[in-house]
């Protein structure tokens, strides 16, 4: 064992390695040095190495022996201090701060925010102690102290025309749609469904703050936003049945994967958070498109999706590159069965906004008016600043994740009941409307009866319609440019189906029955050259 | 022009001819391989810009630009690093048109992703890969690999104007390998058609990218068979029809590529062409590939 008082000394050993080169027969001698400590009498020097192929690097400048003049501190105005005496921010102009910060003023050492030197370790775990949640109405529909009602001009106009704010109309419609389609899945009439129960205020309130030219990127539980934007019940039902009137996805997608370019509603796809970098790209396009100044993107995602890499990619790109985009998080407490305590340990999703330099707000997602106000302001900030804004709406998923899920496996039924009774977004908004004398019990009954009739009529109609032509299955796999043909591989596969149908379509019972569900019963793919429809 | 200059020229042409075209990726303002160098001075930082270091973000951002009618030309700095973007490319870009009933991307929208691929001799595991085989199953996503400066410019411009998302894999060892008289005009070369580099009657050698040059330079033994050399150019959708017709004339075919044997272009090609031209073949279709 070495003595503790032993000075570290440099031990340099040279190994002479000799070997005979196979090709030339010459002896090659290589040296390898092992240095086990700093060389005793050599001062370090900077290498001034340049290569002919690259620009010479600047010569290193000797480290400055900087000490700030005391007068700089004496003249500084009194600074606001936190409880433990640390300054909250360093006042003064940028040049002054830079001078006082000394070498830290190098742009490579700074973030986008000013920092200051500190002699004590400044560990932190939050940018604010707790992030408050903005609300306008309490659980019973009363105005919260200090809160301002959003400008209800749109609502009042609706009220004068139809004696009803449109938001409430959609909010009361969606549970009926959900209920009918949920039950129809249970009866085997559609293959899949996802309810939005409990999140009506978050989706309708945010959609109501958007304007017709805006682009909307959904995750999958935003049917209320889509209906509020003008998607018809018939279109919605047709998508869920994948029938011939399903213009958006032509019967190719599972139920709830809506698509409506007319309403700026981008196609829902199943992978989570993939819509987010896309929304960042669309926002950037809007920012630079002279014809679309004033338009905005809204991108919905959930608390689970915020764990995906795409979430971080999107917020990072949007914050750096800009583009008007509202990042609207529906924090509904669950990602399928995973509760938020298993999803993140920080202060929700809102705490991540400042990390990306985004204006951020947390809002009571069950309060329609708070969501409306917050998203209107978010939209104003996004459009005027051509930048992203993060809104975290705190809500609760009352329904199961989807028809493939039974939530009683992982949460108490009483808990769900409590949410739907104590903090029901529809009841809350209705209580507010009633308190304003804009709504009454008989009107409610009439409206619900009308909704039910419309939903059942639309459901019955969509269920009876046939599926699109069978050949639609092969269209749009490849886009076809001007003067080009569809790639041969896909046409060959189409012809293969045609041949099989000719051979078995009438004699094999499963196919004979299945064919009848399609427009033209598969005749369209049975042409010989594999072309048609 | 050499190959990187031809790419630079094509990008400049694309940006000049479409005000809604954007070139972006990691370090594109500088241009690590010089393919994008100087474009920012010519077209400005709004249209030629660096992005944060996120491949999935770059791919998704491009899809979003294309969705609303812009022409997105993205760069992934190395093909080896394209895998974080795999989800966006395979699940989103490739399927977008089909999923939306043909509505998205909106008219004018297109996505092109460029990435340097292949070995140079000192790249190790993560600067040498040929990832094209992974994308064969993603119908809706075109994949092309050019062999020379003239080809690169024409195919890249065709890719940028193609309504489908296109992956352009550029063999990076060829960037400075050779110079050609590349037209400075705006021109395109057809995607989906193989190119006959040399005529021959006894054997077809199908290759693309770097090994095509090796095949071209090899001196066959004496007596020399007459070898037809074909540049595949388009990896997906693979032009099976043209190759089947060609092999019917020679009865023999060898596929040569740099990527490994499994799950790649060679076996896909050999299987499909072998099935279609079985009765014409004099020998099994050969495959010369990289080792795995």
Interface residues (C-beta under 8 A of the other chain):
Chain A: X215 X246 X247 X248 X249 X250 X252 X253 X257 X259 X261 X266 X267 X269 X271 X274 X276 X277 X278 X279 X280 X281 X282 X283 X284 X285 X286 X288 X289 X309 X310 X312 X313 X314 X316 X317 X320 X321 X475 X476 X477 X478 X479 X480 X481 X487 X488 X489 X490
Chain B: X20 X22 X46 X47 X49 X51 X52 X54 X56 X57 X58 X59 X60 X61 X62 X63 X64 X65 X66 X67 X68 X69 X70 X72 X84 X87 X88 X91 X92 X95 X96 X97 X98 X99 X100 X101 X102 X103 X104 X106 X139 X140 X161 X162 X163 X164 X192 X237 X238 X239 X240 X241
